Amino acid sequence: MSWDRDKLEALRKKYGESHGGELLHPRFARVAARIFSKSGTRLAPYAGVPTFLSAPHRPVDPVSPDLGDLQVALLGVPMDLGVTNRPGARFGPRALRTIERIGPYNHVLDCAPVFDLKVADIGDIPFASRYRLEQCHEDIERHVSAIVEAGVVPLCVGGDHSITHPILKAVGRDRPVAMIHIDAHCDTGGAFDQTKFHHGGPFRNAVLDGVLDPTRTIQIGIRGAAEYLWEFSYESGMTVVHAEDVSGMGIAKIIEMAREVVGDAPTYLSFDIDSLDPAFAPGTGTPEVGGLTTREVLELLRGLKGVNLVGGDVVEVAPQYDATANTAHAGAQVLFEILSLMVFSPAVAGNSG
């Protein structure tokens, strides 16, 4: 259309004296109405006590947690005793909480999950010991079990990937769950250095414990020199998509595969930040070149709308190896995308009350 003075005057009349929260399109107005005050102000993103995705903070008693009417509990798991290389993922939850300007609106999925769901940051799992890995796993299972028993969906931030085994023991206690696993590594290795409880083996452990269904598990982004360690993935029936195949297959095809593998089963979504190429996420303990881009990951996650998610995690952010904070920023964005997916999950929608 052509531009003229009358159209300029019409825009001035409509928008000239309005503030940023006065939006007329109903799709955008419903979000702005929750964020802006009547005077047009909103909370500065760098102000206040930081929480995951700026969600409300709801401290709970770890012995007898009262989760009220929550649908989703955001939970920090600051433990990295299971790493095989560089430590530091214990600082992941704190790093993700300090990232500002994530959300509140997801324009692709058309939701504002912190407002559309009853969700809160309930703090970190209290560990009885900072030195005993198996004890930490018991603490995780106990704490997450209380969340699940309350009918609330856990969305956790690690921590190293060994935390997902006890989380799955809680989430899959009554029936083995399906899983969408995005990672550089399959994490189905066996015991070494006298223990099977490390971040290279949580999913072998979960399958053998009967809490994870390998035939309904897809692992995406796999690459690197540790391929010889992952035969359990193939032997148990998992679907493995290597990073080298992503360009040829395309993200749309991988989304189709993932949805076909998990079907309508209760599904856990586990995201290791090292699935991203180190160019995007250098702050992690076991970086592998040739990984996914942030754009590919966002497209992949958004394509999972409607999957029956019963839990999820973002793990392995080790912020001290990243002077730019890009890794924590990517991790926080992925956390936001998973929470956005939970708006459309049947398991979460069923708890809307």
ABEGO torsion letter per residue (X at the ends): XBBBAAAAAAAAAAAAABBAABBABAAAAAAAAAABBAAGBBBBAABEBBBBGGBBBBBBBAABBBAEABABBBBBBBBAAABABBBGAAAAAAAAAABBGBOABBAAAGBBAAAABBBBBAEBBBBABAABAAAAAAAAAAAAAAAAAAGBBBBBBOEBAAAAAAAAAAAAAABBBBBBBBBABAGABBBBGGBABBAAAAAAAAAAAGABBAAABBBBGBBEAAAAAAAAAAAAGBBBBBAAAAAAAEAAAAAAAAAAAAEABBBBBBBBAAABBAAABABBABBBBGBBBAAAAAAAAAAABGBBBAEBBBBGBBAAABAAGAAAAAAAAAAAAAAAAAAABAAAAAAAX
